Amino acid sequence: MIVIGPHVSIAKGFAKAAETAVNIGANTFQFFSRNPRGGNAKSFDEKDIMKFQQIRKDNKFGPLLAHAPYTMNLAGAKEEVYEFGRMVIKEDIQRMDSLGIEYMCFHPGSHVGSGVDTGIDKIANALNEAITGNENIVVLLETMSGKGTEIGFSFDQVKAIIDKVEHNERLGVCLDTCHVFSAGYDIVNDLDSVLDDFDNIIGLDKLKAVHLNDSMMPFGAKKDRHACIGEGEIGLDAIIRFITHPKLRHLPFFLETPLEDEGHKREIEMIKDIIKQIQ
């Protein structure tokens, strides 16, 4: 069974988000751990959380994914930016773990001129402070497109971070199809080689989730521009091959395409229909 869902807002509560996922045919969803453009984190409503957990159980949801806010930069050169990131990653790992959320992903960060090695050290240091090893949640480094001074657009950079974290058994990877394609990994024409590279460098056992997106920009452009499934440079055939690949089909897939709920419903229906036809 394919586990697939969109990014859903929790502004009206976790239960409402779960209901939305069910109504559009999803069996998982992603959400922001706090305000994606700010720093505030809402306190949990006990009744809302209880209803959310029941919906999740009744509908046999696959693993859920929390996404850290975009304002967090664990490689930030400015001290106040870095300190904010350290606070957020530590708090949100604890908050999401308390809800039983399986995964939390984050953009590794941008070094903003301080250098890749310095940025990697700062990311790893923040994770070492935040992860105790007693959590159930797995923290996922997201693969990036390589725009600007981003860290994490190569498998080697992701591996370098993982290796510097003491409790890296609680670390994994969220692979973004748009990002890796734009970073120069040819998932359209040579997916097997890309997966072999990932396995040899990081290990496929560390790949826990996928952001399923097409790309508005061409291969190797190092630009982060998501497109709807089948409407970009990756294309529908390549995305279906990706989802159904024997080494990937057990993973949860999270849509981050530029659509609202009804659009995501159509994408999920399309993907499921195509997979049924070829199985």
C-alpha positions as CSV (number, residue, x, y, z in Angstrom):
1,M,0.0,0.0,0.0
2,I,1.3,3.4,-1.0
3,V,1.6,5.8,1.9
4,I,1.0,9.3,0.5
5,G,-0.3,12.7,1.8
6,P,0.1,16.4,1.4
7,H,1.3,19.2,3.6
8,V,-1.7,20.2,5.7
9,S,-2.1,23.3,7.9
10,I,-2.7,22.7,11.7
11,A,-3.9,26.3,12.2
12,K,-7.3,24.9,13.1
13,G,-5.9,22.0,15.1
14,F,-4.4,18.6,14.6
15,A,-7.8,16.9,14.4
16,K,-8.9,19.2,11.6
17,A,-5.7,18.5,9.7
18,A,-6.2,14.8,10.1
19,E,-9.8,15.0,8.9
20,T,-8.6,17.0,5.9
21,A,-6.1,14.3,5.0
22,V,-8.8,11.6,5.2
23,N,-11.2,13.6,3.1
24,I,-8.7,14.0,0.3
25,G,-7.7,10.3,0.2
26,A,-4.4,10.6,2.1
27,N,-3.2,8.2,4.7
28,T,-0.5,10.5,6.1
29,F,0.4,14.2,6.1
30,Q,3.1,16.7,6.8
31,F,2.7,19.8,8.9
32,F,4.9,22.6,10.3
33,S,6.0,22.1,13.9
34,R,5.4,25.8,14.5
35,N,4.8,29.0,12.5
36,P,7.0,28.5,9.4
37,R,7.8,32.1,9.0
38,G,8.0,33.1,12.7
39,G,9.1,31.7,16.0
40,N,6.0,31.0,18.0
41,A,4.8,27.6,19.0
42,K,1.2,27.1,20.1
43,S,0.5,25.0,23.2
44,F,-1.4,21.8,22.5
45,D,-5.1,21.5,23.2
46,E,-5.7,18.1,25.0
47,K,-9.1,17.4,23.5
48,D,-7.8,18.2,20.0
49,I,-4.8,15.9,20.4
50,M,-7.0,13.1,21.7
51,K,-9.3,13.4,18.7
52,F,-6.3,13.6,16.3
53,Q,-4.8,10.4,17.8
54,Q,-8.1,8.6,17.4
55,I,-8.5,9.7,13.7
56,R,-4.9,8.6,13.1
57,K,-5.6,5.2,14.6
58,D,-9.0,4.6,13.0
59,N,-7.7,5.4,9.5
60,K,-4.4,3.4,9.9
61,F,-2.3,6.4,9.0
62,G,1.3,5.8,8.0
63,P,4.2,7.7,9.6
64,L,3.6,11.5,10.0
65,L,6.1,14.1,9.3
66,A,6.6,17.4,11.1
67,H,8.6,20.1,9.3
68,A,10.7,22.6,11.2
69,P,10.1,26.3,10.4
70,Y,12.0,28.0,7.5
71,T,13.3,30.6,9.9
72,M,15.6,28.0,11.6
73,N,19.1,28.1,10.3
74,L,21.5,25.8,12.2
75,A,24.4,26.9,10.0
76,G,23.7,30.6,10.5
77,A,26.7,32.9,10.7
78,K,25.0,35.4,13.0
79,E,25.0,34.3,16.6
80,E,21.4,35.3,17.2
81,V,20.2,33.3,14.2
82,Y,22.1,30.3,15.4
83,E,20.9,30.5,18.9
84,F,17.3,30.8,17.7
85,G,17.8,27.6,15.6
86,R,19.3,25.7,18.6
87,M,16.3,26.6,20.7
88,V,13.8,25.7,18.0
89,I,15.3,22.3,17.1
90,K,15.6,21.2,20.7
91,E,12.0,22.4,21.7
92,D,10.4,21.0,18.6
93,I,12.0,17.6,18.8
94,Q,10.6,17.3,22.3
95,R,7.2,18.6,21.4
96,M,6.7,16.4,18.4
97,D,8.1,13.3,20.2
98,S,5.5,13.9,22.9
99,L,2.8,13.6,20.3
100,G,4.2,10.3,18.9
101,I,5.1,11.9,15.5
102,E,7.4,9.5,13.8
103,Y,9.6,11.9,11.8
104,M,10.6,15.6,11.9
105,C,12.6,17.1,9.0
106,F,14.5,20.3,8.6
107,H,16.6,22.2,6.1
108,P,20.2,21.7,7.3
109,G,20.9,25.4,6.8
110,S,22.9,28.0,4.9
111,H,26.4,28.9,5.9
112,V,26.0,32.5,4.5
113,G,29.7,32.8,3.7
114,S,31.3,31.2,6.8
115,G,32.1,28.0,4.8
116,V,30.6,24.5,4.4
117,D,32.9,22.9,7.0
118,T,32.0,25.5,9.6
119,G,28.3,25.2,8.8
120,I,28.4,21.4,9.1
121,D,30.1,21.7,12.5
122,K,27.4,24.1,13.7
123,I,24.6,21.9,12.5
124,A,26.1,18.8,14.2
125,N,26.7,20.7,17.4
126,A,23.1,21.9,17.6
127,L,21.8,18.3,16.9
128,N,24.2,17.0,19.6
129,E,22.6,19.4,22.1
130,A,19.0,18.6,21.0
131,I,19.1,14.8,20.6
132,T,19.5,12.8,23.8
133,G,19.2,9.3,22.3
134,N,16.1,8.6,24.4
135,E,13.6,9.9,21.8
136,N,11.3,7.8,19.6
137,I,11.1,10.4,16.9
138,V,13.6,10.3,14.1
139,V,15.0,13.6,12.9
140,L,15.5,13.9,9.2
141,L,18.0,16.0,7.2
142,E,16.3,17.2,4.0
143,T,18.3,17.0,0.8
144,M,18.6,20.5,-0.7
145,S,18.8,21.9,-4.2
146,G,22.1,23.8,-3.7
147,K,20.9,27.4,-4.2
148,G,23.1,30.1,-2.6
149,T,25.1,28.8,0.4
150,E,22.8,25.9,1.2
151,I,24.3,22.9,3.0
152,G,23.0,19.4,2.3
153,F,22.7,19.4,-1.5
154,S,25.2,16.6,-1.8
155,F,25.0,13.1,-0.2
156,D,28.5,13.7,1.1
157,Q,27.5,16.8,3.0
158,V,24.5,15.0,4.6
159,K,26.8,12.1,5.6
160,A,29.3,14.5,7.1
161,I,26.6,15.9,9.4
162,I,25.3,12.5,10.4
163,D,28.8,11.3,11.2
164,K,29.4,14.2,13.7
165,V,26.2,13.5,15.7
166,E,26.7,11.2,18.7
167,H,23.2,9.7,18.7
168,N,22.9,9.4,14.9
169,E,20.7,6.4,15.3
170,R,18.0,9.0,15.8
171,L,18.9,10.7,12.5
172,G,17.7,9.9,9.0
173,V,17.1,11.6,5.6
174,C,14.1,13.0,3.8
175,L,14.8,13.0,0.1
176,D,13.2,15.8,-1.9
177,T,12.8,14.8,-5.6
178,C,12.7,18.3,-6.9
179,H,15.8,19.2,-4.8
180,V,18.0,16.2,-5.8
181,F,17.1,16.6,-9.4
182,S,18.0,20.3,-9.3
183,A,21.2,19.5,-7.4
184,G,22.4,17.2,-10.2
185,Y,21.2,13.7,-9.3
186,D,19.6,12.2,-12.4
187,I,16.5,10.5,-10.9
188,V,14.9,10.6,-14.4
189,N,17.4,8.7,-16.5
190,D,19.6,6.9,-14.0
191,L,17.6,6.4,-10.7
192,D,19.4,3.2,-9.9
193,S,22.8,4.9,-10.0
194,V,21.5,7.7,-7.7
195,L,20.2,5.1,-5.2
196,D,23.5,3.2,-5.4
197,D,25.3,6.5,-4.6
198,F,23.0,7.2,-1.7
199,D,23.5,3.7,-0.4
200,N,27.2,3.8,-0.7
201,I,27.6,7.2,0.9
202,I,24.8,7.4,3.5
203,G,23.0,4.0,3.5
204,L,19.5,3.4,2.2
205,D,18.5,2.4,5.8
206,K,18.8,6.1,6.6
207,L,16.2,7.1,4.0
208,K,13.0,7.4,5.9
209,A,10.7,9.7,3.9
210,V,10.3,11.5,0.5
211,H,9.1,14.9,-0.5
212,L,7.4,14.1,-3.8
213,N,7.6,17.1,-6.1
214,D,8.1,17.8,-9.8
215,S,10.6,20.6,-10.7
216,M,9.9,23.8,-12.6
217,M,13.6,24.1,-13.3
218,P,15.8,21.9,-15.5
219,F,18.2,19.3,-14.3
220,G,21.2,20.6,-12.3
221,A,19.8,24.2,-12.1
222,K,20.4,24.4,-8.3
223,K,17.0,26.2,-8.0
224,D,14.2,25.2,-5.5
225,R,11.1,25.6,-7.6
226,H,8.4,22.9,-7.0
227,A,6.0,21.9,-9.8
228,C,2.8,19.8,-9.7
229,I,3.2,16.1,-10.3
230,G,3.8,15.5,-14.0
231,E,3.9,19.1,-14.9
232,G,7.6,19.8,-14.5
233,E,11.0,18.7,-15.8
234,I,11.0,15.4,-13.9
235,G,7.8,14.2,-15.5
236,L,5.0,11.8,-14.5
237,D,6.7,8.6,-15.8
238,A,9.9,9.2,-13.7
239,I,7.9,10.1,-10.6
240,I,5.8,6.9,-10.9
241,R,9.1,4.9,-11.4
242,F,10.4,6.5,-8.3
243,I,7.4,5.7,-6.1
244,T,7.2,2.1,-7.3
245,H,11.0,1.3,-7.2
246,P,11.6,-1.8,-5.0
247,K,14.0,0.2,-2.8
248,L,11.6,3.1,-2.3
249,R,8.0,1.9,-2.4
250,H,7.8,1.2,1.3
251,L,8.5,4.8,2.2
252,P,5.9,7.5,3.0
253,F,5.6,10.2,0.3
254,F,4.7,13.8,1.1
255,L,3.4,16.2,-1.6
256,E,4.7,19.7,-1.4
257,T,3.3,20.7,-4.8
258,P,1.8,24.3,-5.3
259,L,-1.8,23.2,-4.8
260,E,-4.6,23.5,-2.3
261,D,-6.5,20.6,-0.8
262,E,-8.6,19.8,-3.8
263,G,-5.6,19.9,-6.1
264,H,-3.7,17.5,-3.8
265,K,-6.8,15.2,-3.8
266,R,-6.6,15.0,-7.6
267,E,-2.9,14.3,-7.5
268,I,-3.3,11.5,-4.9
269,E,-6.1,9.9,-7.0
270,M,-4.0,10.2,-10.1
271,I,-1.0,8.6,-8.6
272,K,-3.0,5.8,-6.9
273,D,-4.9,5.0,-10.2
274,I,-1.7,4.8,-12.2
275,I,0.0,2.5,-9.7
276,K,-3.1,0.2,-9.6
277,Q,-3.0,-0.1,-13.4
278,I,0.7,-1.1,-13.5
279,Q,0.6,-3.5,-10.6
